[in-house]
């Protein structure tokens, strides 16, 4: 559904966390992020987030748009479009403007769709990451 738009959005990734990389702590950025490794903590960006097939994330996540193919244990807050591919696994609550879930994806949690209000709360700062972790989930 969002594939063409997402592919265009990720051509200019600011940060790539490769398959051999493990990150622990709060990961905060302004640009597009591609995750193929392991993250524990929190992720917040004003850009787009793509989670690869082999990625394993134990964190609350906040981004402008998301394309998820890997596994997330934590809450996901997306200001715009969220797409879960057939390999995606999310164990946590989802909040997004629009959601597309492919057949085969696994989702265990609550889902709410907002009309753009999320983007006002997520500016990609450490304070926003702390707020996301403590109050919104």
C-alpha positions as CSV (number, residue, x, y, z in Angstrom):
1,X,0.0,0.0,0.0
2,X,2.7,2.5,1.0
3,X,5.6,0.7,-0.6
4,X,6.5,3.2,-3.4
5,X,6.2,6.2,-1.0
6,X,8.3,4.4,1.6
7,X,11.0,3.4,-0.8
8,X,11.4,7.0,-1.9
9,X,11.5,8.2,1.7
10,X,14.3,5.8,2.6
11,X,16.7,6.6,-0.2
12,X,18.3,9.2,2.0
13,X,18.8,7.4,5.3
14,X,20.8,9.4,7.8
15,X,21.4,6.4,10.1
16,X,21.8,2.7,9.3
17,X,22.1,0.2,12.1
18,X,23.5,-2.9,10.4
19,X,22.7,-6.6,11.2
20,X,25.9,-7.0,13.3
21,X,25.2,-3.9,15.4
22,X,23.6,-3.9,18.9
23,X,22.6,-0.6,20.5
24,X,21.4,-0.1,24.1
25,X,20.0,3.3,25.3
26,X,18.0,6.1,23.9
27,X,18.4,6.6,20.1
28,X,17.3,10.0,19.0
29,X,17.6,11.4,15.5
30,X,16.1,13.9,13.0
31,X,16.5,11.9,9.8
32,X,15.5,8.6,8.3
33,X,16.7,5.5,10.2
34,X,17.1,1.9,8.9
35,X,17.4,-0.8,11.6
36,X,18.7,-4.3,10.7
37,X,20.4,-5.0,14.0
38,X,19.3,-5.1,17.7
39,X,18.2,-2.1,19.8
40,X,17.2,-2.0,23.4
41,X,15.9,1.3,24.9
42,X,14.0,3.8,22.9
43,X,14.0,5.2,19.3
44,X,12.7,8.6,18.3
45,X,13.1,10.5,15.0
46,X,11.3,13.1,13.0
47,X,12.2,11.1,9.9
48,X,11.1,7.7,8.7
49,X,11.9,4.4,10.3
50,X,12.5,1.1,8.4
51,X,12.9,-2.0,10.5
52,X,14.4,-4.9,8.4
53,X,13.5,-8.6,8.5
54,X,16.3,-9.6,10.9
55,X,15.9,-6.6,13.3
56,X,15.0,-7.1,16.9
57,X,13.9,-4.1,18.8
58,X,13.0,-3.9,22.5
59,X,12.0,-0.3,22.7
60,X,9.3,2.3,22.4
61,X,9.4,3.7,18.9
62,X,8.4,7.1,17.6
63,X,8.8,8.3,13.9
64,X,7.1,10.2,11.1
65,X,6.4,7.1,9.0
66,X,7.3,3.4,9.5
67,X,7.9,0.3,7.4
68,X,8.3,-2.7,9.8
69,X,9.5,-6.1,8.7
70,X,11.3,-7.2,11.9
71,X,10.3,-7.7,15.5
72,X,9.4,-4.9,18.0
73,X,8.7,-5.5,21.7
74,X,7.4,-2.0,22.7
75,X,4.9,0.6,21.7
76,X,5.0,2.2,18.3
77,X,3.9,5.8,17.7
78,X,3.9,6.9,14.0
79,X,2.7,10.4,13.0
80,X,1.8,9.3,9.4
81,X,1.7,6.0,7.7
82,X,2.7,2.6,9.2
83,X,3.1,-0.5,7.2
84,X,3.6,-4.0,8.7
85,X,5.0,-6.5,6.1
86,X,4.2,-10.2,6.2
87,X,7.3,-10.8,8.4
88,X,6.6,-8.1,11.0
89,X,6.0,-8.9,14.6
90,X,4.8,-6.2,17.0
91,X,4.2,-6.9,20.7
92,X,2.9,-3.6,22.0
93,X,0.4,-0.8,21.3
94,X,0.3,1.0,18.0
95,X,-0.7,4.6,17.4
96,X,-0.6,5.9,13.8
97,X,-2.5,8.1,11.3
98,X,-2.9,5.2,8.9
99,X,-2.0,1.5,9.2
100,X,-1.5,-1.3,6.6
101,X,-1.0,-4.8,8.0
102,X,0.0,-7.5,5.5
103,X,-1.3,-11.1,5.8
104,X,1.1,-13.0,8.0
105,X,2.2,-10.1,10.1
106,X,1.8,-10.6,13.9
107,X,0.4,-7.8,16.1
108,X,-0.4,-8.2,19.8
109,X,-1.6,-5.0,21.4
110,X,-4.0,-2.2,21.1
111,X,-4.3,0.0,18.0
112,X,-5.5,3.6,17.7
113,X,-5.6,5.9,14.7
114,X,-5.2,9.6,15.1
115,X,-5.5,12.4,12.6
116,X,-2.0,13.9,12.6
117,X,-2.0,14.8,16.3
118,X,1.0,12.5,17.0
119,X,3.4,14.6,15.0
120,X,2.9,17.6,17.4
121,X,4.2,15.4,20.3
122,X,7.2,13.9,18.6
123,X,10.0,16.3,17.8
124,X,12.9,13.7,18.1
125,X,14.4,15.3,21.3
126,X,15.5,13.4,24.4
127,X,12.6,15.0,26.3
128,X,10.2,13.6,23.7
129,X,11.7,10.2,24.0
130,X,11.3,10.4,27.8
131,X,7.7,11.6,27.5
132,X,6.9,8.9,25.0
133,X,8.3,6.2,27.3
134,X,6.6,7.5,30.5
135,X,3.3,9.1,29.6
136,X,2.1,8.0,26.2
137,X,2.5,4.3,26.7
